[in-house]
Amino acid sequence: MRAAPTRERPTTGSWSLRVPALIGIAFVVVPLLALLARTDWPQLGTHLSSPVVGQSLRLSAVTTSATMVLVWLLGTPLAWLLARSDHPLTAWARAVITVPLVLPPVVGGVALLMAWGRRGVVGGPLEAWFGITVPFTTVAVVMAELFVALPFYVVSVEGAMRGLDRRVDQVAATLGAGPVRTFVHVVVPLVLPGIAAGSALAWARALGEFGATITFAGSFPGRTQTAPLGVYAALEQDPDAALALSVVMLAVSVLVLGGLRSRWLR
């Protein structure tokens, strides 16, 4: 007689694995629940209408919109070149582009200041020859957000473009389409899901940028004080407004992750 098959116990049933897993979940969830619990929900609308919250949200809406336009214009061709290039230096170019993913944001802000500051490599001649000052302006906010958000977009879109069959380029060429027309009318429509995912990640990263912004652009209400900087400033003057603005940022993050769940959260 054949022995009855033994029933294997799932490895996830072991408490030696469940306990640290639950602790890890609690470590993330408890602060978020505390944020929601301490929010003054009946007065949420009043707190959101405070000057600090309104100005910072409006400025974030403007700067992140401008950042995304630049991300699309610069990042999409860059992702295509990285995806299709076989040059030996392509790997190094990809590494340089992705450095801001792991670089401390404050260091990124210092680098931007050294490049575009009044005594910077580029900023010095700009001010001396044309009287243009970049740091501590709204333009500086956009540049800081672009610096940290562009790699997220390029990595996502390049991955989608690398999955395209190279014969697509050849077929388009045989039909008389040039490189630019092929890129705009063939490649971009085929990778729209990747572009959408990369755009969401880049926009969320730009919206949450703090370190590079405060270092390169400062925190001036109505000019450079974005939503994260507004939270930091409101904590000292109006903690309820800071909580309300934090809830808005949390809601935006959840919506972004919800929109990406089918692509990134499998």
SVG drawing of the C-alpha trace seen along z (x, -y; Angstrom):
<svg xmlns="http://www.w3.org/2000/svg" viewBox="-17 -92 49 94">
<polyline fill="none" stroke="black" stroke-width="0.4" points="0.0,0.0 1.1,-3.5 1.7,-5.8 -0.8,-8.6 0.8,-11.8 1.9,-14.1 0.3,-17.5 3.0,-20.2 2.5,-23.1 2.9,-26.5 6.0,-28.3 4.0,-31.4 2.2,-29.6 5.3,-29.7 5.1,-32.3 8.8,-32.7 8.1,-34.4 4.8,-36.0 6.0,-37.9 8.8,-39.9 6.5,-40.4 3.7,-41.8 6.2,-44.1 7.4,-45.4 3.9,-46.1 3.1,-47.8 6.2,-50.0 4.8,-51.5 1.1,-51.5 1.1,-52.8 2.5,-56.3 0.1,-56.6 -2.9,-55.7 -1.6,-58.1 -1.5,-60.9 -5.1,-60.1 -6.2,-59.8 -4.7,-63.2 -6.2,-65.1 -9.0,-67.4 -11.5,-66.1 -14.4,-68.4 -12.2,-71.4 -10.2,-70.0 -11.6,-72.4 -10.8,-75.3 -7.2,-74.2 -6.8,-73.6 -7.9,-77.2 -5.1,-78.7 -2.7,-80.9 0.3,-78.5 -1.7,-75.5 -3.3,-77.3 -0.1,-79.0 2.0,-75.8 -0.6,-73.7 -1.0,-76.2 2.8,-76.5 3.2,-72.8 0.5,-72.4 2.3,-75.0 5.8,-73.7 5.0,-70.0 3.0,-70.8 6.0,-72.6 8.3,-69.8 6.2,-67.2 6.2,-69.1 10.1,-69.1 10.2,-65.5 8.2,-64.5 10.1,-66.7 13.5,-65.6 13.0,-62.2 11.1,-60.5 13.8,-61.0 16.5,-60.2 14.8,-56.9 14.5,-56.0 18.2,-56.7 19.2,-54.6 16.9,-51.7 18.2,-51.6 21.8,-52.6 24.5,-49.9 27.4,-52.3 29.8,-51.1 29.2,-54.4 25.5,-53.8 25.7,-51.9 27.7,-54.7 25.2,-57.3 22.4,-55.2 24.3,-55.1 24.8,-58.8 21.1,-59.5 20.0,-57.2 22.4,-58.7 19.7,-61.0 17.7,-57.9 20.2,-57.1 21.8,-60.5 20.7,-62.3 18.4,-65.1 20.4,-67.7 23.5,-66.7 21.5,-67.2 20.5,-70.7 24.2,-71.5 25.2,-70.2 22.5,-72.4 23.7,-75.4 27.3,-74.8 26.2,-74.7 23.5,-77.4 24.3,-79.5 25.5,-83.1 29.1,-81.8 28.3,-78.5 29.8,-77.1 26.8,-78.1 25.0,-80.5 28.0,-82.9 28.2,-83.7 24.4,-83.9 24.3,-86.6 27.4,-88.4 26.4,-88.6 22.6,-88.6 21.7,-89.5 19.8,-86.2 19.7,-84.8 18.3,-81.2 18.6,-80.2 15.8,-81.0 13.3,-81.5 10.3,-79.5 12.5,-78.4 14.9,-76.9 12.0,-74.8 11.2,-73.4 14.9,-72.6 15.2,-70.8 12.0,-68.8 13.3,-67.9 16.6,-66.8 15.0,-64.3 12.0,-63.2 13.6,-62.7 15.4,-59.5 12.1,-57.8 10.5,-58.6 13.5,-57.5 13.9,-54.2 10.2,-53.3 9.9,-54.4 13.2,-52.9 12.1,-49.5 9.0,-49.7 10.9,-50.8 13.5,-48.0 10.6,-45.5 9.6,-46.7 10.6,-44.5 13.4,-46.2 11.6,-45.1 9.1,-47.9 11.7,-50.5 12.6,-48.6 9.0,-48.3 8.4,-52.0 11.5,-52.8 10.4,-50.6 7.1,-52.6 9.0,-55.8 8.9,-57.1 11.9,-58.9 13.4,-58.5 11.4,-61.3 8.1,-60.3 8.7,-56.7 9.3,-57.8 6.2,-60.1 3.7,-58.0 4.8,-54.4 7.0,-54.2 5.2,-56.6 1.7,-55.0 3.1,-51.5 4.7,-52.5 1.9,-54.7 1.4,-52.4 5.0,-52.8 4.9,-56.5 1.8,-56.8 3.5,-54.8 6.7,-56.8 4.7,-60.0 2.9,-59.1 6.1,-58.1 7.9,-61.3 5.1,-63.6 4.8,-62.0 8.5,-62.4 8.4,-66.0 5.5,-66.7 7.3,-65.2 10.7,-66.8 12.1,-68.6 15.9,-68.4 17.0,-69.7 14.3,-72.3 15.1,-73.9 18.8,-73.8 18.7,-75.3 15.4,-77.3 14.8,-78.1 11.4,-78.3 9.7,-81.6 5.9,-81.6 4.2,-82.0 7.5,-81.8 9.5,-78.6 7.5,-77.1 6.0,-73.9 3.7,-71.5 6.4,-69.6 8.1,-72.8 4.7,-74.1 4.2,-71.1 7.6,-71.8 6.9,-75.5 3.4,-75.0 4.5,-72.5 5.9,-75.4 3.1,-77.9 -0.1,-75.9 0.3,-72.1 -3.3,-71.5 -2.7,-73.0 0.5,-70.9 -1.6,-67.7 -4.2,-68.7 -1.6,-69.3 0.1,-66.0 -3.3,-64.2 -3.5,-65.7 0.0,-64.5 -0.9,-61.0 -4.0,-60.9 -2.1,-61.8 0.4,-59.1 -2.3,-56.5 -4.0,-57.6 -0.7,-57.3 0.0,-53.8 -3.6,-52.8 -3.2,-53.8 0.0,-51.9 -1.1,-48.7 -1.5,-46.6 2.0,-47.5 4.2,-47.8 2.3,-46.1 1.9,-42.6"/>
</svg>
